[in-house]
Amino acid sequence: MMKVKRVPLLAASLGAVLILFVCWPLATGSHVRAQAPSRSTPRGTRGTTTSGSSTDRPIVQHAQRMMEDGRQIFRYDTFGSEAFWGDALQLHKAIAGAKNGGVGGGVSPKVALSVGLKVDADALPDALKQQIKDGKVDLDDPATTLALLRLKSVVGVTGIFDANGTLRSMGIQCAFCHSTVDDSFSPGIGRRLDGWANRDLNVGAIVSLAPNLKPFTDLLGVDAATVKKVLASWGPGRFDAELDKDGKGFRPDGKQAGTLIPPAFGLAGVNLHTWTGFGSVPYWNAYVALGEMHGTGTFYDARLADRAQYPVSARTGESNVRSTPDRVTPKLAALHFYQLAIPAPTPPVGSYAKDAAGRGKAVFEGKAKCATCHVPPLFTEPGNNLHTPAEVGVDAFQADRSPTHMYRTAPLAGLWSHEKGGFYHDGRFATLNDVVAHYTALLKVTLTDRERDDLVEYLKSL
């Protein structure tokens, strides 16, 4: 087996960015936008493919199989990442605690929920759910966390147990960063919402629990205290998917260098993925599965061998990873298929003012010039959807960490579902009003108070 050096950080943004789910016949949540038939479908052919002509039937069967395989991969495949998170970092020992064969006090369900981990209520037996409701389950006991891992109910995390029931390793999935739950059972416990950015997830705090941070210190050439300082700087909902490439733990102004975990829904038809448009969805699936999740497989991008821009990855060979067995490449097609099937969620009834949103649509498409870049219905540009930092009106720090040196026009559908943490790549704008104020100043557009308010309501309605 070829030994590959990589840095430990999770799927991101990006973070992580990658990855993602669907709403097929899967319960992906209560707010799901229905998909209308294509207007380009020839008259008289709608609804005929599922009944199956001899040529259509294989396509429908293939689509169904790809959906099911992609969902399984997204939710449950670790890509072999347990070799890193468990065997190298030994994070599973910190989760178990000394009383359960690990080290330290362990991680109870309450602690796990406090750092943003989620529990899939559909994976819990009815009897256990009733016991939780009755207060008969100790949520302060790390042993309960181990029981939840055995049930495969912790979203995005797989516990690997030996024959004696001892947690001996752990891995993570795409769903770790790019899924949450609807809180239908209790806060942090509910039905999966695939594709939603987990803006509660404190990746840095979780990684800091690892008993062995040597893989980080060796990679970055710093001590453990410095690694923990960087991890602590991110806070909930942020992750740095470039740290293992350029080694930049902080911005030049001393602020944290992570980016918000982006949503992974509504990406069908969108060219480039993540905040700075490194590549497409399958590019980021491979980038994250290998470089951030630390699975085994193949990844190639000669741009990351640039010693001036990416001194860490140039040194470690992250631009050309060929580890075996390849647990990533055979899964990229189905994973991509599943991701593109996930629609943006529909805003809850009553979450915006309908009349104002109707007026705001006219402002968006006209006076405010928003639709120039956020072209409906994609709400990004068809084609090469990138802009210079000057065009966006922000500093170049994050753009210059990308081979593109640019920022992507982010799709806007489902914007209401990821307001937590702020807007733009680093959350610099706390509210939609702040975003509107920024762009009206940048574009020298004058809006009345009513037009501004109507525009915000329209954005909330997407």
GIHUGI-V532101 format. One record per backbone hydrogen bond with DSSP energy under -0.5 kcal/mol. NH is the residue of the N-H (numbers start at 0). CO is the residue of the C=O. E is the energy in kcal/mol with one decimal. If there is no record, write none. Layout:
BEGIN
[[NH & CO & E] [NH & CO & E]]
END
This chain:
BEGIN
[[4 & 315 & -0.5] [8 & 6 & -0.8] [8 & 291 & -1.1] [12 & 14 & -5.1] [12 & 15 & -1.4] [14 & 12 & -3.5] [14 & 15 & -1.9] [15 & 11 & -6.5] [15 & 16 & -0.7] [17 & 14 & -0.6] [17 & 15 & -1.4] [22 & 340 & -0.6] [25 & 23 & -1.0] [27 & 25 & -1.7] [31 & 29 & -0.8] [32 & 343 & -1.0] [35 & 33 & -0.6] [40 & 37 & -1.5] [44 & 41 & -1.9] [47 & 44 & -1.8] [51 & 47 & -1.4] [56 & 52 & -2.5] [58 & 54 & -0.6] [59 & 55 & -2.3] [60 & 56 & -2.6] [61 & 57 & -2.3] [62 & 58 & -2.6] [63 & 59 & -2.4] [64 & 60 & -2.3] [65 & 61 & -2.7] [66 & 62 & -2.4] [67 & 63 & -2.3] [68 & 64 & -2.8] [69 & 65 & -2.8] [70 & 66 & -2.4] [71 & 67 & -2.0] [72 & 68 & -2.5] [73 & 69 & -2.8] [74 & 70 & -2.4] [75 & 71 & -2.5] [76 & 71 & -0.5] [76 & 72 & -1.8] [80 & 77 & -1.9] [82 & 79 & -1.6] [83 & 80 & -1.5] [84 & 80 & -2.2] [85 & 81 & -1.3] [85 & 169 & -0.6] [86 & 81 & -2.3] [87 & 82 & -0.6] [88 & 83 & -3.1] [89 & 85 & -1.0] [90 & 84 & -2.4] [92 & 89 & -1.1] [93 & 89 & -0.9] [94 & 90 & -1.7] [95 & 91 & -2.5] [96 & 92 & -2.3] [97 & 103 & -3.0] [99 & 96 & -1.6] [100 & 97 & -1.4] [101 & 96 & -2.9] [102 & 92 & -2.0] [105 & 102 & -0.5] [106 & 94 & -2.5] [107 & 105 & -0.6] [109 & 138 & -2.2] [111 & 107 & -2.8] [112 & 108 & -2.7] [113 & 109 & -1.7] [114 & 110 & -1.2] [114 & 111 & -0.6] [115 & 112 & -1.5] [116 & 111 & -2.1] [118 & 187 & -2.6] [119 & 152 & -3.3] [120 & 118 & -0.8] [120 & 189 & -2.5] [122 & 119 & -1.5] [123 & 120 & -1.4] [128 & 124 & -2.1] [129 & 125 & -2.2] [130 & 126 & -2.0] [131 & 127 & -2.3] [132 & 128 & -2.3] [133 & 129 & -2.1] [134 & 131 & -1.4] [135 & 130 & -2.9] [136 & 130 & -0.5] [138 & 136 & -1.0] [140 & 137 & -1.1] [141 & 139 & -0.5] [143 & 140 & -1.7] [144 & 140 & -0.9] [145 & 141 & -1.9] [146 & 142 & -1.8] [147 & 143 & -2.1] [148 & 144 & -2.1] [149 & 145 & -2.2] [150 & 146 & -1.3] [151 & 148 & -1.6] [152 & 147 & -2.0] [154 & 117 & -2.2] [154 & 152 & -0.8] [156 & 153 & -2.0] [157 & 170 & -2.7] [158 & 156 & -0.5] [159 & 168 & -2.5] [160 & 158 & -0.6] [161 & 165 & -2.3] [164 & 161 & -2.1] [167 & 159 & -2.9] [167 & 165 & -0.6] [168 & 159 & -1.3] [170 & 157 & -2.1] [172 & 155 & -2.0] [174 & 73 & -1.5] [175 & 172 & -1.7] [176 & 173 & -1.0] [177 & 173 & -1.7] [178 & 174 & -0.8] [179 & 192 & -1.2] [181 & 190 & -1.8] [184 & 188 & -1.8] [185 & 188 & -2.0] [188 & 185 & -2.8] [189 & 118 & -2.1] [192 & 179 & -2.9] [194 & 177 & -2.0] [195 & 192 & -1.3] [197 & 176 & -2.4] [198 & 196 & -1.5] [200 & 197 & -1.0] [201 & 114 & -2.9] [202 & 200 & -1.1] [205 & 201 & -2.0] [206 & 202 & -2.7] [207 & 203 & -2.1] [208 & 204 & -0.6] [208 & 205 & -1.2] [209 & 206 & -1.9] [211 & 88 & -1.9] [212 & 210 & -0.5] [215 & 212 & -1.1] [216 & 212 & -2.3] [217 & 213 & -3.0] [218 & 214 & -1.3] [219 & 215 & -2.8] [220 & 216 & -1.7] [221 & 216 & -0.9] [226 & 222 & -1.9] [227 & 223 & -2.5] [228 & 224 & -1.8] [229 & 225 & -2.1] [230 & 226 & -2.5] [231 & 227 & -2.4] [232 & 228 & -1.0] [232 & 229 & -0.6] [233 & 229 & -0.7] [233 & 230 & -0.8] [234 & 230 & -0.6] [236 & 200 & -2.8] [237 & 234 & -1.3] [238 & 258 & -2.4] [240 & 238 & -0.7] [244 & 241 & -2.1] [245 & 241 & -2.8] [246 & 241 & -0.6] [246 & 242 & -1.7] [248 & 246 & -1.1] [250 & 254 & -3.0] [253 & 250 & -2.1] [256 & 248 & -0.8] [258 & 238 & -2.7] [259 & 424 & -3.1] [260 & 236 & -2.7] [261 & 12 & -0.6] [263 & 194 & -3.9] [265 & 341 & -3.0] [269 & 266 & -2.2] [272 & 278 & -3.3] [276 & 273 & -0.9] [278 & 272 & -0.6] [283 & 279 & -2.2] [284 & 280 & -2.2] [285 & 281 & -2.0] [286 & 282 & -2.7] [287 & 283 & -2.8] [288 & 284 & -2.4] [289 & 285 & -2.1] [290 & 286 & -2.4] [291 & 286 & -0.6] [291 & 287 & -1.3] [292 & 287 & -3.7] [293 & 287 & -0.6] [294 & 288 & -3.2] [295 & 78 & -2.3] [298 & 320 & -2.1] [300 & 318 & -2.9] [303 & 300 & -1.9] [304 & 301 & -1.7] [305 & 302 & -1.3] [306 & 304 & -0.7] [309 & 305 & -3.3] [311 & 244 & -1.2] [312 & 244 & -1.7] [313 & 309 & -2.2] [314 & 310 & -1.3] [315 & 311 & -2.3] [316 & 312 & -1.6] [317 & 312 & -1.2] [318 & 312 & -0.6] [319 & 316 & -1.8] [320 & 298 & -2.8] [322 & 296 & -2.5] [326 & 295 & -2.3] [326 & 324 & -1.2] [330 & 327 & -2.2] [331 & 327 & -0.6] [331 & 328 & -1.2] [334 & 330 & -2.1] [335 & 331 & -2.5] [336 & 332 & -2.4] [337 & 333 & -2.4] [338 & 334 & -2.2] [339 & 335 & -2.3] [340 & 336 & -0.8] [340 & 337 & -0.7] [341 & 338 & -1.6] [342 & 340 & -0.8] [350 & 347 & -1.9] [353 & 351 & -0.7] [356 & 352 & -2.5] [357 & 353 & -2.0] [358 & 354 & -1.7] [359 & 355 & -2.6] [360 & 356 & -1.8] [361 & 357 & -0.9] [362 & 358 & -1.4] [363 & 359 & -2.9] [364 & 360 & -2.3] [365 & 361 & -1.1] [367 & 362 & -2.4] [368 & 362 & -0.5] [368 & 365 & -1.4] [369 & 363 & -0.7] [370 & 363 & -1.8] [371 & 368 & -1.2] [372 & 369 & -1.2] [373 & 369 & -2.5] [374 & 372 & -1.8] [377 & 374 & -0.8] [378 & 374 & -2.9] [379 & 374 & -0.8] [384 & 382 & -1.4] [385 & 383 & -1.9] [386 & 406 & -2.6] [391 & 387 & -1.6] [392 & 388 & -1.9] [393 & 388 & -1.8] [399 & 395 & -2.9] [400 & 397 & -1.2] [401 & 398 & -1.6] [404 & 398 & -0.9] [404 & 401 & -0.6] [406 & 386 & -3.1] [407 & 274 & -3.0] [408 & 384 & -2.0] [409 & 407 & -0.9] [413 & 461 & -0.7] [414 & 411 & -1.7] [416 & 413 & -1.8] [417 & 414 & -1.5] [418 & 415 & -0.8] [421 & 418 & -2.3] [422 & 428 & -2.7] [426 & 423 & -1.1] [428 & 422 & -1.5] [429 & 427 & -0.6] [434 & 430 & -1.6] [435 & 431 & -2.6] [436 & 432 & -2.4] [437 & 433 & -2.2] [438 & 434 & -2.3] [439 & 435 & -2.6] [440 & 436 & -1.7] [441 & 437 & -2.4] [442 & 438 & -2.9] [444 & 439 & -2.5] [446 & 444 & -0.6] [451 & 447 & -2.5] [452 & 448 & -2.4] [453 & 449 & -2.8] [454 & 450 & -2.3] [455 & 451 & -2.0] [456 & 452 & -2.0] [457 & 453 & -2.0] [458 & 454 & -2.2] [459 & 455 & -2.0] [460 & 456 & -0.9] [460 & 457 & -0.8] [461 & 457 & -0.6] [461 & 458 & -0.9]]
END
